[in-house]
Structures are given as C-alpha cells and as structure tokens.
Amino acid sequence: MSDPFVIVQEDVTASFDQAKTLLVSWRKLSGKRRSPQEENEYQFMTDEIYSTANSINTDLDELQETIDVAREAPEDYGLSLAQISERQSFVDTGRKALEEMRRALAQPVSKAKAKVKAGGGATDERRNQNEHHTVEFNHHQVQQQVLMEQQDEHLDAMLDTVRNLHGIAGTMNTELDDQAILLDDMDDLVDRTQSKLTAARNTVNKFLRDQNNSSLRVILILFVVILVLIVLIIFT
C-alpha cells in the first residue's frame, strides 16, 4: 500500500519544478519592455505561478498535519523518529522555497514603483495586478495558518477524549475483574452450603427412620403385654 505522504510529496516536488520553469521565463519578461503579446504571456505566467504556489502551500499544510499526527504515536504508523524528522525537513524546505518564490514575485512591484518615480514606463494596471496577487497570496497563507491552528486544537481535544475513554475502559475492566472474583467466591459458597444442606437432610431422614422403627417396637411390645393380660383375665 502506497504511503499517502510520499504521494503528496511527489506532487509537491512536481509542482515546484513546474513553478521554477515558469519563474525562469517570467523573470525574463519582467526585466524588459514587453509587447502586448508578451504582456499577456507575462500576466498568464504570473497567475499560473500564484495558482501553483497556493496549491503547494495547501499540500504542505496537509503534509504538516500528517507529521503532527504521526509524531504523537510513530509506532502506529511504522515510522522512526529519523523518518519523521526527514519529512519535517522536506516541509520546512518547501516553505522556505515558497517564501523565496513569493519574494521573487513581489520584486517587480518594487521595481515598478521605482520606475514610476524615475519617470519609467511601468503601468499602474500592471503594478496593481502584482500587488493584488501579493496581497491575495499573503491572505491565503494567513487563512491556512489559522485553519492549521484550529485543526491542531481539534486534534488535541480528540486526543484528550481518547485518553479519557482509555482510562474509563481500564477502570471498567478492573471493576469487571473484581466482580468476576466475587461471583466465583459466591459460587463456592453456594456449593458448600448445598453440600451442608444435603448432609443435614440425610441426617434428618435417618433420624426419622430410626424414630419410626423405635415406635413400631414399642407398639408391638404393648400389644403383646395387652394380649397376655387379656388371656390371663379370661382363664383366671
């Protein structure tokens, strides 16, 4: 099964390669006076680079989230601390490269302002577009940062809940073990009581049988005595 981190990592690397290729052509056009056709190409590449940068930024946020989760329990994901550190290094390097790209895109804005002051030919429209892209990119980064902080808070709350449930489950397991011991003791007590009742019932039955035999003997003796007395009376 493929590692999701590696898949996104490959996408980020490919996006960086694409952005760097566009940035080379973009810099060539940004450093000279452009024809209308070149101006259209320049604006298209500017939009494409910003779009790619935003996509990379989102992917890096997702990678950072997986790293934060794996750092809590690396054994659950089959990762060593060295592997987690290597992944963190990739994300940090990507963010630095993204920041350098952002600064490179913002440089023509500063140059355009300088040319306007010196009487250069940079247009207000182009300057406004570049400033708009820069502000939009920064705003997107702030939103992503806020979203990451909220996700971290949710993950921390979920982790606390899981820990509490684990503690409750442990307490319940201990309680069930104690109850099982009590039930075993009760079973032994019932068995012993049953044995004693059986022995007592056998003793009572034996006593009754002995009593019955003694009563019969007394009755027979009295009968014989009465019979002898009757015979004596008749014949005397």
Order of alpha helices (4+ residues) and beta strands (2+ residues): alpha-alpha-alpha-alpha
